[in-house]
Amino acid sequence: MSDREPDVVLGPFSSPDAQATPWESASAVLRAAEVFWLSTVRPDGRPHVTPLLAAWSLGGMCFTTGGQERKALNLDHNPHCVLTTGTNTLTGVDVVIEGAASVVDERSERAQAAADFERKYGPHLTDRAGSWYRLGEAVITGDVRLYRVAPTVGFAFGKLPTSSQTRYTWPSR
């Protein structure tokens, strides 16, 4: 998923027999997940969380929004954010990616991200009846903001039958 592989460490709150979740497994969860939760901070310090579509592209997690939406206004003030996905059950793996979001302006990068979104979400973006039809086009032309979250820290939380907490850290570029 990325040209930079993170360092992987099993956390202290894991079951005694737990093993670290390999980055390949955590990245598979990111590739398969349809819904992510973005957490940002309002200028007054209050948290804001919203569900959205996201795809791993350009070496990080990418998502879109309008320039006047709350998440964009928050990121204008403070680019640090968290993307979370996983299951709402006691089994499986939940994944968290922390980092700083930046707007992607380069047209070729926007085109790559649009292609990655369309590959991931398929007919939701490409069919006329899809909920986000023409989003890829809007990404390429810049009609929506495209953000890339450069990962700094990530976590995979393995749940039943064996709980594990794996920490991923990416070296600075």
C-alpha positions as MATLAB code, in Angstrom:
seq = 'MSDREPDVVLGPFSSPDAQATPWESASAVLRAAEVFWLSTVRPDGRPHVTPLLAAWSLGGMCFTTGGQERKALNLDHNPHCVLTTGTNTLTGVDVVIEGAASVVDERSERAQAAADFERKYGPHLTDRAGSWYRLGEAVITGDVRLYRVAPTVGFAFGKLPTSSQTRYTWPSR';
ca = [
       0.000    0.000    0.000;
       2.828    2.387    0.701;
       6.421    2.644   -0.369;
       7.244    3.216    3.291;
       6.535    0.264    5.560;
       5.870    1.116    9.204;
       7.673   -0.267   12.219;
       5.396   -2.801   13.953;
       5.256   -3.382   17.743;
       2.829   -5.412   19.852;
       1.311   -3.217   22.565;
       1.348   -3.924   26.314;
      -2.447   -4.295   26.587;
      -2.508   -7.412   24.416;
      -3.405  -10.926   25.596;
      -0.374  -12.918   26.783;
      -0.490  -15.184   23.705;
      -1.171  -12.383   21.187;
       1.006  -11.590   18.210;
       1.383   -8.267   16.445;
      -0.954   -7.792   13.497;
       1.271   -7.567   10.408;
       0.949   -4.308    8.464;
      -0.182   -6.330    5.449;
      -3.223   -7.526    7.441;
      -4.054   -4.060    8.753;
      -3.719   -2.568    5.266;
      -6.098   -5.265    3.965;
      -8.689   -3.983    6.469;
      -8.146   -0.431    5.141;
      -8.516   -1.606    1.531;
     -11.727   -3.544    2.269;
     -13.457   -1.034    4.544;
     -16.237    0.986    2.980;
     -16.882    3.459    5.807;
     -14.338    5.370    7.865;
     -14.803    7.759   10.785;
     -12.811   10.996   10.569;
     -12.036   12.771   13.845;
     -10.947   16.407   13.720;
     -10.819   19.257   16.226;
     -12.876   22.440   15.969;
     -11.064   25.763   16.427;
     -12.551   26.014   19.949;
     -11.081   22.605   20.877;
     -14.264   20.534   20.714;
     -14.037   17.239   18.800;
     -15.868   16.533   15.560;
     -16.430   13.044   14.113;
     -18.063   12.172   10.805;
     -18.376    9.089    8.592;
     -16.967    9.229    5.065;
     -15.472    7.289    2.165;
     -11.689    6.917    2.167;
      -9.089    5.061    0.147;
      -5.393    4.388    0.559;
      -3.764    6.368   -2.238;
      -0.674    8.504   -2.756;
       1.015    6.804    0.201;
      -1.679    7.736    2.717;
      -5.389    7.790    3.453;
      -7.350   10.040    1.083;
     -10.852   11.478    1.457;
     -12.924   14.286   -0.022;
     -15.106   17.078    1.295;
     -16.498   20.463    0.379;
     -14.446   23.500    1.338;
     -17.133   24.858    3.677;
     -17.933   21.613    5.489;
     -17.087   21.411    9.200;
     -14.252   18.904    8.655;
     -12.573   21.182    6.073;
     -12.887   24.216    8.348;
     -11.408   22.193   11.208;
      -8.506   20.974    9.063;
      -7.825   24.544    7.909;
      -7.251   25.389   11.585;
      -5.529   22.141   12.673;
      -4.471   19.493   10.122;
      -4.044   16.712   12.697;
      -6.757   14.076   12.445;
      -7.598   10.397   12.916;
      -9.289    7.938   10.543;
     -10.866    4.852   12.106;
     -12.500    1.768   10.593;
     -13.218   -1.840   11.456;
     -16.167   -3.766   12.769;
     -18.915   -2.952   15.239;
     -18.618   -6.425   16.728;
     -16.428   -8.057   19.357;
     -14.540  -10.009   16.668;
     -12.323   -8.861   13.826;
      -9.840   -6.015   13.647;
     -10.274   -2.256   14.025;
      -7.643    0.019   12.454;
      -6.741    3.609   13.364;
      -4.536    5.916   11.291;
      -3.272    9.183   12.797;
      -1.576   11.926   10.836;
      -1.765   15.379    9.331;
      -4.116   16.045    6.428;
      -3.060   18.190    3.501;
      -4.972   19.269    0.424;
      -3.843   17.548   -2.772;
      -3.592   20.159   -5.537;
      -1.523   18.395   -8.218;
      -3.871   17.258  -11.018;
      -1.948   14.029  -11.726;
      -2.140   13.059   -8.048;
      -5.844   13.911   -7.966;
      -6.361   11.686  -11.018;
      -4.503    8.824   -9.324;
      -6.599    9.198   -6.169;
      -9.819    9.354   -8.216;
      -8.836    6.119   -9.981;
      -8.102    4.482   -6.611;
     -11.492    5.590   -5.246;
     -13.290    4.292   -8.342;
     -11.435    0.976   -8.155;
     -12.395    0.613   -4.493;
     -16.010    1.821   -4.550;
     -16.886    0.791   -8.114;
     -20.502    1.367   -9.116;
     -21.136    3.709   -6.165;
     -18.938    6.207   -8.040;
     -19.133    5.073  -11.651;
     -22.800    4.162  -12.302;
     -25.405    6.855  -12.882;
     -27.512    5.348  -10.083;
     -24.533    5.393   -7.674;
     -24.751    7.564   -4.574;
     -21.465    9.323   -5.402;
     -21.705    9.249   -9.199;
     -19.125   11.588  -10.775;
     -17.141   12.027   -7.561;
     -14.006   10.921   -9.419;
     -14.580   13.644  -11.994;
     -15.072   16.228   -9.219;
     -11.821   15.093   -7.581;
      -9.837   15.458  -10.817;
     -11.239   18.897  -11.674;
     -10.856   20.180   -8.109;
     -14.581   20.737   -7.550;
     -14.174   19.017   -4.166;
     -11.241   19.115   -1.798;
      -9.087   16.012   -1.800;
      -7.133   15.441    1.395;
      -4.268   13.048    1.994;
      -3.500   12.003    5.555;
       0.206   11.250    5.830;
       0.312    8.466    8.416;
       2.513    8.973   11.452;
       1.031    6.423   13.867;
      -1.472    3.640   13.394;
      -3.040    0.918   15.494;
      -4.701   -2.419   14.844;
      -6.948   -3.698   17.612;
      -7.510   -7.432   17.287;
     -10.573   -8.618   19.166;
     -11.944  -11.981   20.262;
     -10.801  -14.697   20.580;
      -7.389  -13.078   21.310;
      -7.124   -9.359   21.941;
      -4.116   -7.530   20.603;
      -2.978   -3.950   20.242;
      -0.441   -3.368   17.493;
       1.260   -0.024   17.000;
       2.592    1.096   13.616;
       4.960    4.033   13.255;
       6.159    5.474    9.973;
       9.613    6.981    9.650;
       9.658   10.647    8.704;
      10.086   11.388    5.029;
];
